[in-house]
Amino acid sequence: MRKAEAQGINAAQMVTAVALGGLLALGVELMVLLLGAVAVSNGILKEDTAAQVTAAACVLGCLIGGLLACTRWNSRRLLAGLATGAVCYLLILAVGLLMGDGFQMGPQALIELAGCLCGGAIAGVFGGRKTKKKRTSARKK
């Protein structure tokens, strides 16, 4: 296989891994937000905790989506996790633009961005390869 073909395959793996991870992250985030809304409506949580629930949902969703992306694209795990967080944030932004009046860059948007990138970075650091590489001197024996 030529080098150009290998790079094309690696790029396709990266795109599919990040896209699937971003969609999974968005789904997990929406489920956590739904559980948070149920907890607020039942009186378990106060209404003031909406920002904390949103941040936790962003981190948890991007952590799980980033882990999926890291297992599918093993060569650059941190980049895969951060890209998954960015894709998830862009999907959140797109849904917000479709549902709301427009984009307003405020503290809540920055909290969501930080949560998505932190969750993706955590997944990139801790996800991926399960076994350690053997040293070359150990393989020759």
C-alpha positions in Angstrom: 0.0 0.0 0.0 1.3 3.4 -0.9 1.8 6.2 1.6 -0.9 8.4 0.0 -3.4 5.5 0.2 -2.6 5.0 3.8 -3.0 8.7 4.6 -6.4 8.6 2.8 -7.5 5.6 4.9 -6.3 7.3 8.1 -8.2 10.5 7.2 -11.4 8.5 6.6 -11.0 6.7 9.9 -10.6 10.0 11.6 -13.6 11.6 10.0 -15.9 8.7 10.8 -14.6 8.3 14.3 -15.0 12.0 15.2 -18.5 12.2 13.5 -19.7 9.1 15.4 -18.2 10.3 18.6 -19.8 13.7 18.2 -23.2 12.2 17.6 -22.9 9.9 20.5 -21.8 12.8 22.7 -24.8 14.9 21.7 -27.1 12.0 22.4 -25.7 11.3 25.9 -25.7 15.0 26.6 -29.4 15.3 25.7 -30.2 12.3 27.9 -28.4 13.8 30.9 -30.2 17.1 30.3 -33.5 15.3 30.1 -32.7 13.6 33.4 -31.8 17.0 34.9 -35.1 18.5 33.7 -37.0 15.6 35.3 -35.0 16.1 38.6 -35.9 19.8 38.6 -39.6 19.2 37.9 -39.8 16.6 40.6 -38.1 19.0 43.1 -34.9 17.0 43.5 -32.8 19.8 42.2 -33.3 23.5 42.4 -33.8 25.6 39.3 -30.6 27.5 40.1 -28.5 24.4 39.2 -29.2 24.6 35.5 -25.7 25.9 34.6 -24.0 23.1 36.6 -26.2 20.4 35.1 -25.4 21.8 31.6 -21.7 21.7 32.3 -21.8 18.2 33.7 -23.9 17.0 30.7 -21.3 18.5 28.3 -18.4 16.9 30.1 -20.1 13.5 30.4 -21.4 13.4 26.9 -18.1 14.4 25.3 -16.2 12.0 27.6 -18.3 9.1 26.3 -18.3 10.3 22.7 -14.5 10.9 22.9 -13.9 7.4 24.2 -15.7 6.0 21.2 -13.7 8.2 18.8 -10.4 7.2 20.6 -11.1 3.5 20.2 -11.9 3.9 16.5 -9.0 6.2 15.7 -6.0 5.1 17.9 -3.1 7.0 16.4 -3.9 10.5 17.8 -6.1 10.0 20.8 -5.9 13.6 22.2 -6.7 15.1 18.9 -9.6 12.7 18.4 -11.1 13.6 21.8 -10.7 17.4 21.3 -12.2 17.1 17.8 -15.1 15.2 19.2 -15.7 17.9 21.8 -15.6 20.5 19.1 -18.0 18.6 16.9 -20.4 18.1 19.8 -20.3 21.9 20.6 -21.0 22.7 17.0 -23.9 20.4 17.0 -25.3 22.0 20.2 -24.8 25.4 18.5 -26.6 24.3 15.4 -29.6 22.9 17.4 -29.6 26.2 19.4 -29.7 28.2 16.2 -32.5 26.2 14.8 -34.6 26.3 18.0 -33.8 29.8 19.3 -33.7 33.4 18.1 -30.0 33.5 17.2 -26.5 33.0 18.5 -25.6 35.0 21.6 -22.1 34.5 23.0 -22.5 34.7 26.7 -21.3 32.9 29.8 -23.5 29.9 29.2 -22.0 29.3 25.7 -18.5 29.5 27.1 -19.4 27.0 29.8 -20.7 24.6 27.2 -17.6 25.1 25.1 -15.3 24.5 28.0 -17.2 21.5 29.1 -17.2 19.9 25.7 -13.5 20.5 25.2 -12.6 19.2 28.7 -14.7 16.1 28.3 -13.0 15.4 25.0 -9.6 16.0 26.3 -10.1 13.7 29.3 -11.3 11.0 26.9 -8.2 11.6 24.7 -5.9 11.3 27.7 -7.4 8.2 29.2 -9.0 6.5 26.2 -7.5 4.3 23.5 -4.8 1.7 23.7 -5.3 -0.9 26.5 -1.9 -2.6 26.3 1.5 -1.1 26.4 3.9 -1.4 23.5 6.7 -3.9 23.9 10.1 -2.6 23.6 12.1 -3.5 20.6 14.8 -5.3 22.6 12.1 -7.5 24.2 10.8 -8.5 20.8 14.1 -9.7 19.4 14.7 -12.3 22.1 
